[in-house]
Every structure is written in structure tokens, then in C-alpha cells.
């Protein structure tokens, strides 16, 4: 019993499997469409005659083809309730075709194989004689012998009518309604991208995929590709493929294509397809410096090269120096490297550098690279430092030499009159050199700074070493310990050592006789007219601002008659007599001119001479020049010539009365004020005029001058 139950179950299972297989096979055979592989061409039918509707007992030949050219091989046929299918060895199952064999008296015939865009001719056929044939579309009458141009796929229903001869005469007959089975000329294209998810920067091939049926394989298709709504490439082209040389992240958009036939114009478009572009993040960022190893000299150009080993798309490069907030530069481009040049580098450009690269995934930094600058030394500055305001013999002078810029180490050299004094090498800062001053250290000083890139010399600095005066030597000229009254004696004082200018003082018994200056060094002289009182000690002093040095005392003895009361009385009487004579002569001349004026003779205008002063030219022994102004109460434009001039002068230096009458003495041209000047040169030993500044009139006891008249 159990065995029978088991066999029954197995039988039931077998029946179920057989039914399922039959259903699957039937569905596989009769389902329209392409083969699952999508590669094998679909089989198709050729009908002869080419009408899908025929009269009963008409003959029709069905031909199954896989293509128009290739051998067909074995053919399989399928039929189901008026529909036929077939397949060849090299093709997939054909679409079903319906063939109708009608018993009607009137039929409407249309071609079986109709594609979009075809011209379709409808034919109305009757079994017997017929007349007044009419065609209808959707119950509306249309033209006879109707031709459908560029047919399209729709649900229009067609039929025809005609008058046919019957037993009782002509009778109107209608055909059955016919729907034209219009096949697709080609399916809507499908856009295919290879690769489907490309890497940024790589090429992509777009294919607009569709196909024509074998019956219409001679029709030409053309294609156009779009990104969003913008046509790509050159527009319409016969090639179903378009190659994009490189795609980037911004190219990740929707793409679609169109396919069309030229004649007839059938155009179809694909669905939009989104293209996803894969971006590779940047990695292994590296900074390279030229010149290599980052060794530069100030003033050269620095080249920074930032590169990445991997990374796609637009990369933003930036360059930075350690310790600074702002970047040195930034570039965005589609490349794996970028350059930044820093022109004419300076000392502040030294340091450590790095770069960054970013392609949206975040910046990636390079390692730090050091840049060092070799800086030539700048022109050094030399300064001199001494203890006091002036550099003096014995002081310690300190020389400082400093270059404001320059790569260490720096070697400093010190020079005096281009002779090396010493040198010093320092890692930074300034160098110093010390030495004690002597008189020979006056002159030009300079220094030199040198590093591996060259040397620079400072400007010259002039130093004057002040030497105190030594004890001066006092001498007479002519030399000797004795002199005669009335001689002119030259007193000479000279210090053998001392910085100019030197001021010399001359002393008689510690009383100052006068001073002389030696602006350029050396000694100085003082002339003295000797008197009997000048016997005694003479000396001199020398001073150049650092203290007075005195000479030793020198004794001088004056030889000559001693002065007594008789001599003085005689000189006084003589002077008095001469004065009286002068006054008498003056009175006589005045009386003479007045007598001429009273007698009516016009001797000229009245003038008055006023004494301007006496100006000695060389101490007490020179020849003073007497200047006088001639004044008048009326302006005159004629040259003035005094008739004579009486001069009366008494000076203690000459100890005598000097009188002189000067006639026809030329006078300067008058001024508008009526003043003229006349000069009288008093007798003396020297007649040359010298500068009178700083001299005094010594011993002038009385001066008198009067002009008695002018012609």
C-alpha cells in the first residue's frame, strides 16, 4: 500500500513538471521580442502574395528568414490559432504573424510587412463582380485607391465597401475592419557608456544602440549625442559612437542620444542616463625646490614645484612658508604639478616651505623643505670711539666695524692709510679693534667686511690726534744778551711739538707784550722797539687748547744813554715851540684867507675838515694813515682840491713833532651830501698798508688837524 502511494506521488510530480515545462516552452516560443541573449537577429517572414488577408482556398507561401544574405540552416515553425512564428539556426524566434483566409465576399487587403514610414497601398477585393468601391478610415470615407504615406503605429481601423451583383440585383457589401500592423522601423535607442563609471581624466565612449530589421537593412541611420540639452561633438553623424577624450567631475551630468532615418524622417531618442565620474583623491604631495637643496644667493630667483603622485580632476595647489598665515600663491589647474616662482629673494625669504594640494577631498600637505640664503655682506660702517671729545696722544681708541647684512662668518679687517692694523672674524654682530694713540696715528681709517660671497670696504673716516704743545723755546733775533735802545728786536717763540693752531704769548717781566697765532703750527715772532726800560727777563708761552706751556726766562740787557730830566725838559720845550709856531702859522693863514674874502675875491666855498682818525699799519713803528672828511654847507659837483693841509701830530712813540703841508692833494669825488675825503700818509719806515683789525693806537697823546681852505 505504501509503495503504491509513493509511486502515485512520483507520478503527480512528473505530471506537474511536464506541465510547467510545456507552459514555459509555450511562453518562450510565443512571446514576442528579441532572444534573451540580445545578440542573435530575430527571424522574419516573407509572404507571397504579400497580403495578410486572403480569400478562402487561396494559396500563400510563407518563407522564414534569419537575414537576407546568410544561409538559413534548419528552420522551426510554430502555429497557434491563426498566428505563425519561426526561427532559423542563426536567428531568434520571429514576431508572430497573422494570416487570415476569409469566407467573406469582400475583403480589404494590406501588406503584411509594414514598417514605420512606409507607404501603404490598400486593396479592396471582391469574389464576384463589384462596382462603386469606397474606402473608409475610422468610418469616414477616404479617397479611392487610397495610399497611406509614411504610416505610423496607431489604432486606425480601415474597411471598404462595394456594390456587388446578387440574385435580386446590386447589393452593397462591406469588408471586415482591418488594423494595419505597423512594425517598428527601429526601437528607441539605448545610450551605453563604456566604462559606465569612468575615472576622472580617462576617455569614455558613448554608444547610441539600436538596430534596423533585416527587411530594411538598406536604410541609413544617423545619430546625435547630448549632455543635458547641449549637443556634443559635431552634431548629427552616421557613427553610433562618440568618444570623449577625457571626462571630469563637472562632466558628471545626464546624457542621451537620438537616432533618425533621413528618408523617411523617423526620429527616436533614448532615455537620459546619468554618468558618474569617479575622482581619485590626491596623494603623495611633494615639494621640489630649484636650485636644488634650497641653497640660494640673495637676489636670485626661487622656483617651488608642487606635485602629486596620484589624483584626478582639477587640483588646487598652494604654497606656504612656515610661520606665515597667508599663502605665497595659489593655482588651480588640471595637472599633477604646478610651479611658483619667487623673484629676487631676500634675507626674509629664508625658512622652511611646504605646499598643499586639494581636489575637493581635502588638502594634503607636503613635507617641509628648508631654503637657506647666502647673503653678500653689505657695505660696512666704521665708527671711532675715544675717551674724550678729542682723540689725544695716549688715549685708547676703539674701532668698530659692522655690516648690516651678510651671511656668517664675516671677517673684518681694519686699515690705517691702507695699512692693515688687524682683523677679527665674528659669527654675527660687529667687530672691534683697540690700540693706544700716538702722534703718528692721525690720518684716514677704514674697514673691510668679507664673507664667502665677496668683500665690501667702508667709507674713510679721518682722525686727528691732538698732541699737547711741548715747552716752547724763546730766542732773540739778532741773538745776544745785549741790545741798544732804539733797535727793533724780533722775539721768537716755537714749540717743537703740538697740534695746530698754536697761540703764542710774549712776556716782559711776566707782563704780556702781545700774542701771535700759528694756525699751521711752527713758531711765531713779535717785533719790539727797544727802550732803556726793556732790560730784564723775557719769556713766552704756547697753548693749543690743552694747556699753556712756558719757555725758560731769557735775560736781556739794554745798552744806551740813560734818560734824565734835562733830556725830557728839552724835548718838552721843543715840542711847545713847534706847537706855538704851528698855531701862529695857522692864525696867519686864516687871516690871509679872510682878507681875500673881504676884498671881494671868491676863493671858493667854505669847507671844514674833520679828523676821522689815525690808523697805524704796523704796530708802533709803522706809518699811520690820517683820514679826514671835508664838509661844506652847500653841495658842490666840482672836484675839490685843498690848497694845503697843515697837520700837527704829537705822539709819544715818536717823541717828536711832525708837521707837513700837503698841497694839491687829490680828493675823492664828492657825494650828494657835499662830503669829500682826503688822506695824508704820515712819514714812517714802512709805507705798505696791512690789515688793521685787532690793532690799537698805543700812546697817542693828542692829534690835531685843520683844513684852512680848498681851491
Secondary structure, DSSP 8 states (H G I E B T S, - for coil): -HHHHHHHHHHHHHHHHHHHHHHHHHHHHH--S--TTS-S-B-EEEEES-BSEEETT---EEEEES-SSS---SEEEEEETTEEEEEETTSB----EE-EEE--SEEEE-BSSEETT--EE-EEEESS-EEEEEEEETTEEE-SS-EESS------EEEEEEEEEETTEEEEEE---EE--EE-SB---EEEEESTT-BTTS-EEEEEE--B-GGGTTS-EEEEEEETTEE-TTSSBS-SEEEES---GGG-SEEEEEEEESSS--EEE---EE---B----EEEEEEEESGGGEEETTS-EEEEEEEEE--S-EEEEEEETT-SS-SEEEEESSSEEEEEE-S--GGG-EEEEEEEESSS--EE---EEEEEE------EEEEE-SSSS-BTT-EEEEEEE-SS--S-EEEEEEETTEEEEEEEESSS-EEEEEE--GGG-EEEEEEEEETTEEEE---EEE--B------EEEEES-SSEEETT-EEEEEEE-SS--S-EEEEEEETTEEEEEEEETTSS-EEEEEE--GGG-EEEEEEEESSS-EEE---EEEEEES----HHHHHHHHHHHHHHHHHHHHHHHHHHHHHHHHHHTT-------EEEEEEEE-SSTTTS--EEEEEEE-SS---S---EEEEEEEEEETTTTEEEEEEEEEE------TTSEEEEEEE---S-------TT----SEEEEEEEE--B-
